[in-house]
Amino acid sequence: MRQTFVIASVLVLIPFALIAADGPPAAPTRSTPGPLQPPFRWTLSPPLIAPADRPADPCVAVKDPTVVFHDGKWHVFSTIRSQKRTHQIEYVAFADWSKANESPRHILTVRDNYFCAPQVFYFTPHKKWYLLYQVGEPDRKPQLQPVLSTTTDLADPASWSKPTYLFDTGPDGLKGWIDFWIICDDTHARLFATSNDGRMWRSDTKLADFPKGWSQPQVVLQADIFEASHTYKIKGEPRYLTIVEAQAAGRRYYKAYHSDRLDGQWKPVADSVKNPFASLDNIEPVAGNRWTDSVSHGELLRAGVDEKMEIDPNNLKFLIQGVLDKDKAGKKYGEIPWRLGLLERK
């Protein structure tokens, strides 16, 4: 996910070596995370979801997907980029991925202006669904803010509540952050975000206080990373996996890190161009149908739907946004025709 409107306070991209030393030590020790160990190899499906045909406000891209499987259907929420309204969240549900693109689309009505980059999950203690996303607020610092909407009926796109802020003010000490993500352990909810400058941040609140009571964000990973970090519990292991988008040679790809606790140190799993989690170099198109040169802002398909964000390491699939280099050449970021497709680990 990337901004297109101007935010005067957003952090400037700077070389890793020049990042202020207010984060944890760089270059953590490498170790092997069991079943989720490199090398990673993937097969790439054909494009499964393309921008919807809306003549009144032509849709350019569908991106930043989040997905759960519930009541026999896949439920996908994505950012859409259109000519008039630049950032909105769209919902689509279907029983079979082959029917995804022809299924009815619904733009959420929770907000009239900028909102995007969703994450959906069922919060068991409250017995309701939560949708985390970001909104743009020029009068706030940082201007991008994480918000939550709720519903008891996932299949009704009109049922989501209006957004509520996670932070009443601020938080202080951040010039900018983006692409928010919540995951819970047995005691706390953890909010992760990135800041487009090689840093990933975390804020915590007790489960009993959720969705309020968040601590001051702190840097928990410092590396050659960009945005769209997603963190999961690995099924059958006392271990967590974070995947995060990086950039190389004008293309997006994904790195991976692991930790034995959400408030612990993140250690590399696949963290370089030569050893990626998912990139142009380790995906194989089905029937030779290569439709993307980038592996960008995506979501691993989960083993469940709840706040634990559990994934099955033996059945790893990754819903991504992608585009060919030739199709984005000469375009502004908001004009790039992103589509969605599935990676499946070989």
Secondary structure, DSSP 8 states (H G I E B T S, - for coil): ----S--TTS-----GGGS-S-SS-SS------TTS-S---EEE----B-----TTS-EEEEEEEEEEEETTEEEEEEEEEESSS--EEEEEEESSGGGGGGS--EE--S-SS-EEEEEEEEEGGGTEEEEEEEEE-TTSSSSEEEEEEEES-TT-GGG----EES-SS--TT-S--EEEEEEE-SSEEEEEEE-SSSEEEEEEEEGGGTTS-----EEEEESS--EEEEEEEETTSS-EEEEEEEEETTEEEEEEEEESSTTS--EEEE-SSSS-SB-GGGEEEGGG----S--EEEEE--SSSBTT-EE-TTS-EEEEEE--HHHHTT--GGG---EEEEEEE-
